[in-house]
Every structure is written in C-alpha cells, then in structure tokens.
Amino acid sequence: MPDPILKITGLEVAVDNTPILKGVDLEVPQGEVHALMGPNGSGKSTLAYALAGHPRYEITGGSVLFGGEDLAEMAADERAQKGLFLAMQYPVEVPGVSVMNFLRTAVNASRGEEIPVREFAKLFKEKSALLQFDPSFSDRYLNEGFSGGEKKRHEILQMALLEPKFAILDETDSGLDVDALRIVSEGVNAQRGPDLGCLIITHYTRILRYITPDVVHVMFEGRIAQTGGPELAEHLEDKGYVEFGSHEPANAPN
C-alpha cells in the first residue's frame, strides 16, 4: 500500500470559535480516490477549507501531514505550491480578469517560473478540449456569466493545468445536469493515476456512478463515522443516512 499523501489525525477545527470538526482521522494514499460523504452540516466542507488554509477555519487540535510535512505550518499559497488543490463548491466571479490570464498566472505561481506563452497556449488548448470548452472561452472574464456547469468544468480545467499532487473536490456535482456531470467526471477520470491523490466531497452518490472511488468515508457530527469500499456508497444510496441519525437521502432528488 502506498504511503498516504494526506494523513489526518484527531483533527479539530473551529469556525468563529464554534467547534465543527471534533477529531477527524483520515488517510488517503497517493494514487487513490476517496469519497467523503455525509448529510448537510456534518463538517465535510469545513474539512476542505481547513485543509486549503482558509483563515476562518482554525485548526484547534490534532495534526495534518501532507507529503510528510505539517500542513498547519504552511500559508494557503504554500499549500498550493506543494501540490494541494481545492475545487470550490461555489467558484467566485472575477470581472475584468480573463480566463486565459488567470490560468497562466496560476500555472506560473505553481511552477515558480514563467511558462512561455506558446507553450501555455498549446497546453491550454489541449486541456480545454478535455473539458469540451470552445476556444473563445479563454477571453471571457473568470466565471462571470458562466453557467453552473461551466464553473465546475473550469475548476477541473484548473486542476488539469496545475497537475496537483492532491485534489479536493468540494461538492463538484452540485447544480450540474447529467451532461455537465459526465464531462466533469470524465475530466477527473482522465487525470487519475499514481501521482494524484483525490478526495471527492459529496452529499449524493450520483457523481460516484461516474468516478468510482477506492474508498468511501461517511462523516457525521464532525467525525468519520464509517469507512468502506465503493459498496458503501451503494448502501447509502439505498438507505440514506438514517443509521447515522439523519433522515436525509444520499441519492439526488429527481
């Protein structure tokens, strides 16, 4: 079994002095895709933003090792440069900044050096085709006027360009129709491999029909309540979160 790229031990996180995570233990080996499921309010997104370094999410206990290094000691930009990537549930609009300029700046920052314009243009074209973006997409302002599907596809395009060591996909499936979900999932699957660890955070099982996880974790009340294989997601789709004390379903409403 490969060494964990992400090792979380007894993690406690508070938001505005309110405890949210209450002792999370979680390991993701490099090259594996893990799904983190759970009802609303269980702490899934809190974990994502704490790992990414959002200043409101204060680590109050436990430890997080990323590639063997203490994540809590790194600023948010250092975490990104070390290879940690977060696809946000609600991507922000940035008027006045084109997609092309934003992505090239992000790649330059990640690499620590300027990527030649022609090389980036070739890379951008290749990865855009993977997410089925029209070439004119590059001139649009970042997320401004984007549909929900375009915003999520753009997040996965960032991931493809940055080539992180570990990706956290926070509710990437929310608000997507079937076609957009398929395209996004195909983009993620195309990047799977021994050099990428991935944590897919989701309330529902539908994205897991397209991206088969190696391991499924269930979070409830700020802790990991159960861990299993892909069959655990199937069980949740059938039974929901009742056994964890919540009557929320795990299958998306029609």
C-alpha positions as a Python dict, from the first residue, in 0.01 Angstrom:
ca = {
    (1, 'M'): (0, 0, 0),
    (2, 'P'): (147, 340, -94),
    (3, 'D'): (228, 591, 178),
    (4, 'P'): (-52, 841, 249),
    (5, 'I'): (-10, 1174, 70),
    (6, 'L'): (-263, 1306, 325),
    (7, 'K'): (-267, 1188, 686),
    (8, 'I'): (-516, 1348, 926),
    (9, 'T'): (-504, 1254, 1294),
    (10, 'G'): (-751, 1374, 1557),
    (11, 'L'): (-822, 1693, 1363),
    (12, 'E'): (-1030, 1957, 1539),
    (13, 'V'): (-1144, 2271, 1360),
    (14, 'A'): (-1346, 2569, 1478),
    (15, 'V'): (-1520, 2843, 1281),
    (16, 'D'): (-1575, 3171, 1468),
    (17, 'N'): (-1490, 2984, 1792),
    (18, 'T'): (-1758, 2721, 1723),
    (19, 'P'): (-1618, 2364, 1711),
    (20, 'I'): (-1711, 2190, 1385),
    (21, 'L'): (-1464, 1904, 1340),
    (22, 'K'): (-1424, 1700, 1657),
    (23, 'G'): (-1145, 1452, 1598),
    (24, 'V'): (-1120, 1351, 1230),
    (25, 'D'): (-892, 1060, 1139),
    (26, 'L'): (-840, 1008, 766),
    (27, 'E'): (-564, 879, 539),
    (28, 'V'): (-550, 895, 159),
    (29, 'P'): (-263, 709, -11),
    (30, 'Q'): (-111, 867, -318),
    (31, 'G'): (-282, 742, -633),
    (32, 'E'): (-616, 668, -465),
    (33, 'V'): (-953, 840, -496),
    (34, 'H'): (-1153, 862, -174),
    (35, 'A'): (-1510, 986, -138),
    (36, 'L'): (-1622, 1175, 172),
    (37, 'M'): (-1999, 1162, 214),
    (38, 'G'): (-2239, 1274, 481),
    (39, 'P'): (-2554, 1478, 545),
    (40, 'N'): (-2560, 1857, 540),
    (41, 'G'): (-2382, 2015, 836),
    (42, 'S'): (-2165, 1713, 910),
    (43, 'G'): (-1839, 1903, 853),
    (44, 'K'): (-1740, 1797, 500),
    (45, 'S'): (-1679, 2143, 355),
    (46, 'T'): (-1522, 2259, 681),
    (47, 'L'): (-1258, 1991, 632),
    (48, 'A'): (-1198, 2109, 273),
    (49, 'Y'): (-1148, 2474, 366),
    (50, 'A'): (-936, 2392, 671),
    (51, 'L'): (-704, 2183, 453),
    (52, 'A'): (-683, 2460, 193),
    (53, 'G'): (-590, 2719, 457),
    (54, 'H'): (-899, 2943, 470),
    (55, 'P'): (-832, 3190, 758),
    (56, 'R'): (-1179, 3147, 915),
    (57, 'Y'): (-1122, 2776, 967),
    (58, 'E'): (-897, 2743, 1271),
    (59, 'I'): (-721, 2416, 1344),
    (60, 'T'): (-753, 2380, 1722),
    (61, 'G'): (-628, 2025, 1769),
    (62, 'G'): (-480, 1722, 1600),
    (63, 'S'): (-247, 1719, 1302),
    (64, 'V'): (-245, 1712, 921),
    (65, 'L'): (54, 1581, 730),
    (66, 'F'): (72, 1649, 358),
    (67, 'G'): (353, 1464, 189),
    (68, 'G'): (501, 1412, 536),
    (69, 'E'): (502, 1786, 617),
    (70, 'D'): (291, 1972, 873),
    (71, 'L'): (16, 2141, 673),
    (72, 'A'): (-84, 2371, 959),
    (73, 'E'): (254, 2545, 940),
    (74, 'M'): (201, 2645, 574),
    (75, 'A'): (22, 2951, 438),
    (76, 'A'): (-251, 2888, 182),
    (77, 'D'): (-26, 2973, -114),
    (78, 'E'): (247, 2743, 19),
    (79, 'R'): (-4, 2457, 33),
    (80, 'A'): (-93, 2519, -330),
    (81, 'Q'): (274, 2528, -431),
    (82, 'K'): (328, 2198, -250),
    (83, 'G'): (63, 2047, -476),
    (84, 'L'): (-268, 2083, -287),
    (85, 'F'): (-568, 2185, -498),
    (86, 'L'): (-924, 2275, -398),
    (87, 'A'): (-1215, 2282, -644),
    (88, 'M'): (-1470, 2501, -470),
    (89, 'Q'): (-1840, 2435, -436),
    (90, 'Y'): (-1919, 2798, -523),
    (91, 'P'): (-1649, 2938, -756),
    (92, 'V'): (-1614, 3318, -735),
    (93, 'E'): (-1671, 3555, -1027),
    (94, 'V'): (-1378, 3788, -1106),
    (95, 'P'): (-1485, 4058, -1354),
    (96, 'G'): (-1203, 4211, -1560),
    (97, 'V'): (-972, 3908, -1537),
    (98, 'S'): (-979, 3677, -1838),
    (99, 'V'): (-977, 3302, -1803),
    (100, 'M'): (-652, 3280, -2002),
    (101, 'N'): (-469, 3536, -1786),
    (102, 'F'): (-594, 3384, -1463),
    (103, 'L'): (-492, 3032, -1557),
    (104, 'R'): (-149, 3132, -1689),
    (105, 'T'): (-83, 3329, -1370),
    (106, 'A'): (-189, 3030, -1162),
    (107, 'V'): (38, 2793, -1356),
    (108, 'N'): (333, 3035, -1326),
    (109, 'A'): (278, 3063, -950),
    (110, 'S'): (252, 2686, -913),
    (111, 'R'): (569, 2620, -1112),
    (112, 'G'): (762, 2910, -963),
    (113, 'E'): (866, 3025, -1309),
    (114, 'E'): (718, 3182, -1622),
    (115, 'I'): (574, 2937, -1871),
    (116, 'P'): (636, 3055, -2231),
    (117, 'V'): (324, 3195, -2397),
    (118, 'R'): (326, 2946, -2684),
    (119, 'E'): (378, 2651, -2452),
    (120, 'F'): (91, 2763, -2231),
    (121, 'A'): (-138, 2823, -2530),
    (122, 'K'): (-73, 2469, -2652),
    (123, 'L'): (-133, 2327, -2303),
    (124, 'F'): (-449, 2536, -2260),
    (125, 'K'): (-589, 2414, -2592),
    (126, 'E'): (-519, 2051, -2506),
    (127, 'K'): (-678, 2065, -2160),
    (128, 'S'): (-974, 2277, -2276),
    (129, 'A'): (-1062, 2007, -2528),
    (130, 'L'): (-1070, 1759, -2241),
    (131, 'L'): (-1345, 1966, -2076),
    (132, 'Q'): (-1515, 2049, -2409),
    (133, 'F'): (-1460, 2425, -2393),
    (134, 'D'): (-1486, 2639, -2707),
    (135, 'P'): (-1160, 2835, -2781),
    (136, 'S'): (-1347, 3167, -2730),
    (137, 'F'): (-1385, 3066, -2364),
    (138, 'S'): (-1030, 3190, -2298),
    (139, 'D'): (-1129, 3556, -2348),
    (140, 'R'): (-1423, 3552, -2108),
    (141, 'Y'): (-1394, 3704, -1762),
    (142, 'L'): (-1339, 3447, -1488),
    (143, 'N'): (-1671, 3279, -1402),
    (144, 'E'): (-1867, 3593, -1499),
    (145, 'G'): (-2191, 3484, -1662),
    (146, 'F'): (-2082, 3121, -1650),
    (147, 'S'): (-2345, 2853, -1609),
    (148, 'G'): (-2312, 2619, -1312),
    (149, 'G'): (-2170, 2354, -1541),
    (150, 'E'): (-1914, 2593, -1693),
    (151, 'K'): (-1794, 2700, -1348),
    (152, 'K'): (-1739, 2341, -1238),
    (153, 'R'): (-1575, 2244, -1569),
    (154, 'H'): (-1342, 2543, -1528),
    (155, 'E'): (-1243, 2419, -1182),
    (156, 'I'): (-1143, 2083, -1330),
    (157, 'L'): (-960, 2264, -1612),
    (158, 'Q'): (-755, 2443, -1345),
    (159, 'M'): (-680, 2107, -1191),
    (160, 'A'): (-567, 1966, -1526),
    (161, 'L'): (-334, 2261, -1588),
    (162, 'L'): (-185, 2274, -1238),
    (163, 'E'): (-131, 1897, -1211),
    (164, 'P'): (-155, 1886, -830),
    (165, 'K'): (-37, 1602, -610),
    (166, 'F'): (-366, 1605, -423),
    (167, 'A'): (-706, 1741, -523),
    (168, 'I'): (-1005, 1814, -302),
    (169, 'L'): (-1330, 1837, -498),
    (170, 'D'): (-1588, 2004, -276),
    (171, 'E'): (-1944, 1927, -394),
    (172, 'T'): (-1831, 1947, -756),
    (173, 'D'): (-2150, 1769, -861),
    (174, 'S'): (-2389, 2022, -705),
    (175, 'G'): (-2607, 2203, -957),
    (176, 'L'): (-2491, 2001, -1257),
    (177, 'D'): (-2718, 1842, -1515),
    (178, 'V'): (-2637, 1492, -1640),
    (179, 'D'): (-2431, 1609, -1939),
    (180, 'A'): (-2217, 1851, -1735),
    (181, 'L'): (-2168, 1589, -1465),
    (182, 'R'): (-2046, 1341, -1725),
    (183, 'I'): (-1798, 1590, -1876),
    (184, 'V'): (-1663, 1691, -1535),
    (185, 'S'): (-1630, 1327, -1429),
    (186, 'E'): (-1450, 1235, -1750),
    (187, 'G'): (-1210, 1522, -1686),
    (188, 'V'): (-1134, 1390, -1339),
    (189, 'N'): (-1101, 1030, -1455),
    (190, 'A'): (-855, 1136, -1727),
    (191, 'Q'): (-625, 1269, -1452),
    (192, 'R'): (-640, 964, -1227),
    (193, 'G'): (-309, 788, -1178),
    (194, 'P'): (-29, 702, -936),
    (195, 'D'): (78, 1066, -893),
    (196, 'L'): (-260, 1205, -786),
    (197, 'G'): (-449, 1159, -462),
    (198, 'C'): (-809, 1281, -461),
    (199, 'L'): (-1082, 1345, -204),
    (200, 'I'): (-1429, 1385, -352),
    (201, 'I'): (-1663, 1554, -107),
    (202, 'T'): (-2028, 1494, -187),
    (203, 'H'): (-2369, 1467, -28),
    (204, 'Y'): (-2512, 1247, -301),
    (205, 'T'): (-2394, 930, -472),
    (206, 'R'): (-2455, 1030, -833),
    (207, 'I'): (-2102, 1154, -911),
    (208, 'L'): (-1971, 822, -779),
    (209, 'R'): (-2154, 646, -1061),
    (210, 'Y'): (-1906, 815, -1295),
    (211, 'I'): (-1596, 832, -1071),
    (212, 'T'): (-1555, 503, -885),
    (213, 'P'): (-1381, 566, -553),
    (214, 'D'): (-1127, 331, -398),
    (215, 'V'): (-1260, 409, -50),
    (216, 'V'): (-1574, 576, 86),
    (217, 'H'): (-1588, 759, 420),
    (218, 'V'): (-1900, 884, 596),
    (219, 'M'): (-1874, 1197, 809),
    (220, 'F'): (-2131, 1268, 1077),
    (221, 'E'): (-2124, 1534, 1350),
    (222, 'G'): (-1764, 1630, 1282),
    (223, 'R'): (-1610, 1283, 1280),
    (224, 'I'): (-1555, 994, 1040),
    (225, 'A'): (-1839, 760, 1134),
    (226, 'Q'): (-1775, 476, 887),
    (227, 'T'): (-1526, 373, 617),
    (228, 'G'): (-1570, 112, 347),
    (229, 'G'): (-1534, 31, -21),
    (230, 'P'): (-1743, 154, -316),
    (231, 'E'): (-2027, -69, -194),
    (232, 'L'): (-2075, 169, 100),
    (233, 'A'): (-2191, 438, -143),
    (234, 'E'): (-2441, 193, -290),
    (235, 'H'): (-2566, 116, 60),
    (236, 'L'): (-2608, 488, 131),
    (237, 'E'): (-2798, 538, -193),
    (238, 'D'): (-3044, 273, -81),
    (239, 'K'): (-3067, 355, 290),
    (240, 'G'): (-2963, 721, 316),
    (241, 'Y'): (-2808, 849, 637),
    (242, 'V'): (-3075, 711, 872),
    (243, 'E'): (-2835, 482, 1060),
    (244, 'F'): (-2620, 786, 1141),
    (245, 'G'): (-2909, 976, 1289),
    (246, 'S'): (-3015, 1179, 984),
    (247, 'H'): (-3318, 1127, 760),
    (248, 'E'): (-3154, 1294, 460),
    (249, 'P'): (-3127, 1078, 147),
    (250, 'A'): (-2794, 1012, -27),
    (251, 'N'): (-2949, 996, -373),
    (252, 'A'): (-3016, 1323, -555),
    (253, 'P'): (-3382, 1423, -598),
    (254, 'N'): (-3522, 1400, -950),
}
